[in-house]
Amino acid sequence: MDIPILKIENFLVVTIQAEMSDDEILKLQKDILSRIKEVSASGLIIDITALDVVDSFMGRTLSNIANTADLLGAKTVVVGIRPAVALTLVELGIRIKWNLNTALNLEKGIDILKRRIEM
């Protein structure tokens, strides 16, 4: 499954619409990081609004994407986390790293990135 990586201003936006296999998640990670470097993006938004479930592998991979993106100069915001997904991540013991912000929706995610980049 190819997931589009859109460029809005100097940010990349990735919307995950369906559950993904571990191999698909790893491919997406590689694609995102390559695209950050290719366009010199300063921010990344990963929208998971459509997901009912985020397993431990996907949670760790999202955190790894944020950490690596930060090393490439792009701040990351994950948007659209549902309450049930948030509860599952906490129950699984997945820790959100300091450089990964979350927001309720895309608009708030863009606002967070703009503030973080201006700092």
C-alpha positions in Angstrom: 0.0 0.0 0.0 1.5 3.3 -1.1 0.6 6.2 1.2 0.9 9.7 -0.3 3.3 12.1 1.4 2.0 15.6 0.7 3.9 18.8 0.9 2.1 21.8 2.5 4.2 24.9 2.9 7.4 23.5 4.3 5.7 20.5 6.0 5.0 17.0 5.0 1.6 15.5 5.7 1.1 11.7 5.9 -2.5 10.4 6.4 -2.7 6.7 7.4 -6.1 5.5 6.3 -6.0 1.8 7.2 -4.2 -0.7 9.3 -0.8 -1.6 8.0 1.5 -4.6 8.2 4.9 -4.3 9.9 6.6 -4.3 6.4 4.3 -1.5 5.2 5.0 0.6 8.3 8.8 0.1 7.7 8.5 1.1 4.1 6.5 4.2 5.0 9.2 5.1 7.5 11.8 4.9 4.8 9.7 6.9 2.4 9.0 9.6 4.9 12.6 10.0 5.9 13.7 10.1 2.2 11.1 12.7 1.4 12.1 14.9 4.4 15.7 14.9 3.0 14.5 15.4 -0.6 12.4 18.5 0.1 14.3 19.8 3.2 11.0 19.7 5.2 11.0 21.5 8.5 8.0 19.7 9.8 6.1 16.4 9.6 2.5 15.7 10.4 1.3 12.1 10.7 -2.5 11.9 10.7 -3.8 8.7 12.3 -7.5 9.8 12.7 -8.7 6.8 10.7 -7.0 4.2 12.8 -9.0 2.4 15.5 -5.9 0.4 16.7 -2.2 1.3 17.0 -0.2 -1.8 18.0 3.1 -1.6 19.9 5.2 -2.0 16.7 3.4 1.0 15.0 3.7 3.0 18.2 7.4 2.4 18.4 7.9 3.1 14.7 6.0 6.4 14.9 8.4 7.4 17.8 11.4 6.3 15.7 10.2 8.3 12.7 9.9 11.4 15.0 13.4 10.8 16.4 15.0 10.3 13.0 13.0 13.2 11.5 14.3 15.5 14.3 17.9 14.5 13.4 17.1 15.5 9.8 15.8 18.9 11.1 12.0 18.2 10.9 9.8 18.4 13.9 7.0 15.9 14.1 3.3 16.1 15.2 1.0 13.1 15.3 -2.6 14.2 14.9 -6.0 12.5 15.4 -5.2 10.0 18.1 -8.5 8.6 19.3 -9.1 8.1 23.0 -9.1 4.3 22.7 -5.8 4.4 20.8 -4.3 6.7 23.5 -5.4 4.3 26.2 -4.0 1.3 24.4 -0.6 3.1 23.9 -0.5 3.9 27.6 -1.5 0.3 28.5 1.3 -1.1 26.2 3.8 1.1 28.0 4.8 3.0 24.8 6.5 6.2 25.8 6.2 9.2 23.6 9.6 10.8 23.1 10.2 14.5 24.0 10.4 15.5 20.3 7.0 14.1 19.3 4.0 16.3 19.8 0.4 15.3 19.4 -2.6 17.3 18.4 -6.3 16.7 18.1 -6.5 17.6 14.4 -4.5 18.7 11.4 -5.2 22.4 12.0 -3.8 22.3 15.5 -0.9 20.2 14.3 0.1 22.9 11.8 -0.1 25.5 14.6 2.1 23.4 16.8 4.7 23.0 14.1 4.7 26.7 13.2 5.3 27.6 16.9 8.1 24.9 17.3 9.9 26.0 14.2 9.8 29.7 15.1 11.6 28.9 18.4 
